[in-house]
């Protein structure tokens, strides 16, 4: 029970930290692609 609870908590915390990085990468990619095509 404790191990499952720990895993579920890890899965709950990790995405919160990863989301800003994914958003930043998506913005950078969109900027670079628009600069390339223009």
C-alpha distances in whole Angstrom, upper triangle without the diagonal:
4,6,5,6,9,10,11,12,14,15,16,18,20,22,24,25,26,28,31,32,32,34,36,36,37,40,41,42,43,46,47,47,49,51,52,53,55
4,5,5,6,9,10,10,12,14,15,16,18,21,22,23,24,26,29,30,30,33,34,35,36,39,40,40,42,44,45,46,48,50,50,52,54
4,5,5,6,9,10,11,12,14,15,16,19,21,21,23,25,28,28,28,31,33,33,34,37,38,38,40,42,43,43,46,48,48,49,52
4,5,5,6,9,10,11,12,14,15,17,19,21,21,23,26,27,27,29,31,31,32,35,36,36,38,41,41,42,44,46,47,48,50
4,5,5,6,9,10,10,12,14,16,17,19,20,22,25,26,26,28,30,31,32,34,36,36,38,40,41,42,44,46,46,48,50
4,6,5,6,9,10,11,12,15,16,17,18,21,23,24,24,27,28,29,30,33,34,34,36,38,39,40,42,44,45,46,48
4,5,5,6,9,10,11,13,15,16,17,19,22,22,22,25,27,27,28,31,32,32,34,36,37,37,40,42,42,43,46
4,5,5,6,9,10,12,13,15,16,17,21,21,21,23,26,26,27,29,31,31,33,35,36,37,39,41,41,43,45
4,5,5,6,9,11,11,13,15,16,19,20,20,22,24,25,26,29,30,31,32,35,36,36,38,40,41,42,44
4,5,5,6,9,10,11,12,15,17,18,18,21,22,23,24,27,28,28,30,32,33,34,36,38,39,40,42
4,6,6,7,9,11,11,13,16,16,16,19,21,21,22,25,26,26,28,30,31,32,34,36,36,38,40
4,6,6,7,10,11,12,15,16,16,18,20,21,22,24,26,26,28,30,31,32,34,36,37,38,40
4,6,6,7,9,11,13,14,15,17,19,20,21,23,24,25,27,29,30,31,33,35,36,37,39
4,5,5,6,9,11,12,12,15,16,17,18,21,22,23,24,26,27,28,31,32,33,35,36
4,5,5,6,9,10,10,12,14,15,16,18,20,20,22,24,25,26,28,30,30,32,34
4,6,6,8,10,11,12,14,15,16,18,20,21,22,24,25,27,28,30,31,33,34
4,6,7,8,10,11,12,14,15,17,18,20,21,23,24,26,27,29,30,32,33
4,6,5,6,9,10,11,12,14,16,16,18,20,21,22,24,26,27,29,30
4,5,5,6,9,10,11,12,14,15,16,18,20,21,23,24,26,27,29
4,5,5,6,9,10,11,12,14,15,17,18,20,21,23,24,26,27
4,5,5,6,9,10,11,12,14,15,16,18,20,21,22,24,26
4,5,5,6,9,10,10,12,14,15,16,18,20,21,22,24
4,6,5,6,9,10,11,12,14,15,17,18,20,21,23
4,5,5,6,9,10,11,12,14,16,17,18,20,21
4,5,5,6,9,10,10,12,14,15,16,18,20
4,6,5,6,9,10,11,12,14,15,16,18
4,5,5,6,9,10,11,12,14,16,16
4,5,5,6,9,10,11,12,14,15
4,5,5,6,9,10,10,12,14
4,6,5,6,9,10,11,12
4,6,5,6,9,10,11
4,6,5,6,9,10
4,5,5,6,8
4,5,5,6
4,6,5
4,6
4
